[in-house]
Amino acid sequence: MAYSKSLLLIIVLFPCVAGNFYQEVDVTWGDGRGQIMDNGNLLALSLDKASGSGFQSKNQYLFGRFDIKIKLVPGNSAGTVTAYYLRSQESLWDEIDFEFLGNLSGQPYILHTNIYIQGQGDKEQQFYLWFDPTTDFHTYSFLWNPSHIVWYVDGRPIREFKNMETKGVPYPKKQAMRVYASIWDAEEWATRGGLVKTDWTKAPFTASFRSYNANGCVWSDAASWCGQNSTPWLSEALDSGSQKVMRWVRKNYMIYDYCTDEMRFPQGLPRECTVRTNP
């Protein structure tokens, strides 16, 4: 798969295994609120009234499979957002998101997903989870290859965004992205549209991460291609069983889909919502 010779950076296939956080990421903000522990096997991000915290991968990637286990803030987490996402660094950026919107004790987290292409987002889909994400670690994954993007929770696909460039829909395939995670204060919008504010007497709020696995094409100056047959995820598609699981998740746990929100798009739904694609 060749890429434009005009690009200043080029890619080389670089398979990774579940990594040590000391080796794989940098804690980039939070003034000590992000901590790597347990010999690099555990990373905790905390939020208090003064600041949140976050980390980013040392490498940038163009396509890959990215997995991490997260245990979210327990109890009254209203106003907090824990995010795990891919993002490029250009001003017209590409981005693929998981965001976990906190809530009052006893109320479920909302899992917010989105995708930005050349700085354009507005592709939100939201879900409840079929488990309590605060009592144990659960795996959240992105598959990003030339054909599609898939969001997974504990190995179950919950959302797919296909490459529909031939039908006039932009697709993120030219900008390398880093892996990021953060926890931050979003009380102005995150919980019931900002009606429920953060209870700072419960701070610090802490989310924990482990088993980070980035298996992708590292963006570097070593080569200008990434072979289609070099690794399974590069051409991986959802089989009929996976599509059935995704339909089950979406039927039972999806609570918002921008593709059905006609009031939000009075001029017509986005093109990717209306074009016909193969299953």
Stockholm file with secondary structure:
# STOCKHOLM 1.0

chainA/1-279         MAYSKSLLLIIVLFPCVAGNFYQEVDVTWGDGRGQIMDNGNLLALSLDKASGSGFQSKNQYLFGRFDIKIKLVPGNSAGTVTAYYLRSQESLWDEIDFEFLGNLSGQPYILHTNIYIQGQGDKEQQFYLWFDPTTDFHTYSFLWNPSHIVWYVDGRPIREFKNMETKGVPYPKKQAMRVYASIWDAEEWATRGGLVKTDWTKAPFTASFRSYNANGCVWSDAASWCGQNSTPWLSEALDSGSQKVMRWVRKNYMIYDYCTDEMRFPQGLPRECTVRTNP
#=GR chainA/1-279 SS CBCCTTCSCEEEEECCCSCCHHHHEEEEESTTCEEEEGGGTEEEEEECSSCCEEEEESSCEEEEEEEEEEECCCSCCTTEEEEEEEECCSSSCCEEEEEEECCSTTSCCEEEEEEEBTTBCCCCEEECCSSCTTSSCEEEEEEECSSEEEEEETTEEEEEEECCGGGTCCCCCSSCBEEEEEEEECTTTTTGGGTSCCCGGGCCEEEEEEEEEEEEEEEESSCSBCCTTSSGGGGCCCCHHHHHHHHHHHHHHEEEEGGGCTTTCTTCCCHHHHSCCCC
#=GC SS_cons         CBCCTTCSCEEEEECCCSCCHHHHEEEEESTTCEEEEGGGTEEEEEECSSCCEEEEESSCEEEEEEEEEEECCCSCCTTEEEEEEEECCSSSCCEEEEEEECCSTTSCCEEEEEEEBTTBCCCCEEECCSSCTTSSCEEEEEEECSSEEEEEETTEEEEEEECCGGGTCCCCCSSCBEEEEEEEECTTTTTGGGTSCCCGGGCCEEEEEEEEEEEEEEEESSCSBCCTTSSGGGGCCCCHHHHHHHHHHHHHHEEEEGGGCTTTCTTCCCHHHHSCCCC
//
